[in-house]
Amino acid sequence: MYDKSSEYYDISELETWKTKKIVLGKISKLFANAQYPILDIGAGTGKVAIEVATNIKDAEILAVEPSLVMRTAFLSKLALHHYDDIRNRITIIPSDIQNFEYKGRIGGVICDGVIGHLYEEERRQLWRKLSEVLVPNAPMFIGLLNPKMKDAQIGTMLSVNYVGKNRYETTIKNKECLGSDLYQWTLEYSIFNGDEAISGYEDKMKWQFIEMDVLMKELSDFGFKGGKISESMLTFIKDGKSA
Ligand SMILES: C[S@@+](CC[C@H](N)C(=O)[O-])C[C@H]1O[C@@H](n2cnc3c(N)ncnc32)[C@H](O)[C@@H]1O
């Protein structure tokens, strides 16, 4: 998952990123007083981490990302000279979150587009670990997959964008419910030059939908208080008590 489709990841988000950047401008303020590093779980190609580091001038970020290809795209961005000022504040860690070695306290958490890749037991282990390492009142931002994806029809074109003379398209080729809110989409990624398809492949993506109320209850068991800020975003604060 994500290795093949990483080529398309940023370009397919071109439109949604405009709105997300505005939202992240507000969310970044939550991290303004972080005295310890901010953990970005499943940092992907780095857009969220880079945005927060750009908005909060002294934020230090630990960006955990298991996919080699996603990390490559992230690292390539950080190598651009206009990121000279933030490059020394973002550390990319090649690991999934289950195997990440916490080496000290954590001042906040970003977890955008990742929770549905974890099963309930893995989530609970994560909340438990975070409740141990997070400083009191540390903020956490969680972004979920848009719930409309559950109802999106086969054949729906999710994105179309041009780069030079080439057109990049992402389309839902198939969708299966694997039971109990676990969905799997087969996404078709294609590059066209005019009418000619010059490249393309299919990749599968699984996502475990979780109702926001269920997630909030789950997190409250571990001392997190918070709520929805949109149909797919939530923010929490870790209380001062241990789990
Ligand atoms: C939809 S992308 C989101 C990327 C980024 N957070 C963003 O908002 O652009 C999901 C990311 O989660 C990563 N991921 C999947 N399972 C993970 C796990 N167990 N631990 C950490 N990251 C994971 C994937 O490799 C992928 O980069």
The ligand as a MOL file (V3000), in Angstrom:
LIG
                    3D

  0  0  0     0  0            999 V3000
M  V30 BEGIN CTAB
M  V30 COUNTS 27 29 0 0 0
M  V30 BEGIN ATOM
M  V30 1 C -3.3120 8.7830 3.4770 0
M  V30 2 S -1.5880 8.7910 3.8000 0 CHG=1
M  V30 3 C -1.4860 10.2710 4.8070 0
M  V30 4 C -0.1340 10.9510 4.7210 0
M  V30 5 C -0.0310 12.2670 5.4720 0
M  V30 6 N -0.3240 12.1090 6.8790 0
M  V30 7 C -0.9430 13.3040 4.8720 0
M  V30 8 O -1.9180 13.7030 5.5350 0
M  V30 9 O -0.6820 13.7190 3.7410 0 CHG=-1
M  V30 10 C -1.3920 7.5170 5.0150 0
M  V30 11 C 0.0510 7.3150 5.4440 0
M  V30 12 O 0.0770 6.4630 6.5980 0
M  V30 13 C 1.1860 5.6090 6.4730 0
M  V30 14 N 0.9420 4.4370 7.3300 0
M  V30 15 C 0.1920 3.3380 7.0600 0
M  V30 16 N 0.2350 2.4820 8.0930 0
M  V30 17 C 1.0090 3.0600 9.0570 0
M  V30 18 C 1.4490 2.6540 10.3520 0
M  V30 19 N 1.0890 1.4900 10.8690 0
M  V30 20 N 2.2570 3.5030 11.0480 0
M  V30 21 C 2.6180 4.6890 10.5190 0
M  V30 22 N 2.2440 5.1100 9.2920 0
M  V30 23 C 1.4480 4.3110 8.5690 0
M  V30 24 C 1.2560 5.2900 4.9900 0
M  V30 25 O 2.5170 4.7900 4.5940 0
M  V30 26 C 0.9170 6.6420 4.3850 0
M  V30 27 O 2.0460 7.4230 4.1480 0
M  V30 END ATOM
M  V30 BEGIN BOND
M  V30 1 1 1 2
M  V30 2 1 2 3
M  V30 3 1 2 10
M  V30 4 1 3 4
M  V30 5 1 4 5
M  V30 6 1 5 6
M  V30 7 1 5 7
M  V30 8 2 7 8
M  V30 9 1 7 9
M  V30 10 1 10 11
M  V30 11 1 11 12
M  V30 12 1 11 26
M  V30 13 1 12 13
M  V30 14 1 13 14
M  V30 15 1 13 24
M  V30 16 1 14 15
M  V30 17 1 14 23
M  V30 18 2 15 16
M  V30 19 1 16 17
M  V30 20 1 17 18
M  V30 21 2 17 23
M  V30 22 1 18 19
M  V30 23 2 18 20
M  V30 24 1 20 21
M  V30 25 2 21 22
M  V30 26 1 22 23
M  V30 27 1 24 25
M  V30 28 1 24 26
M  V30 29 1 26 27
M  V30 END BOND
M  V30 END CTAB
M  END
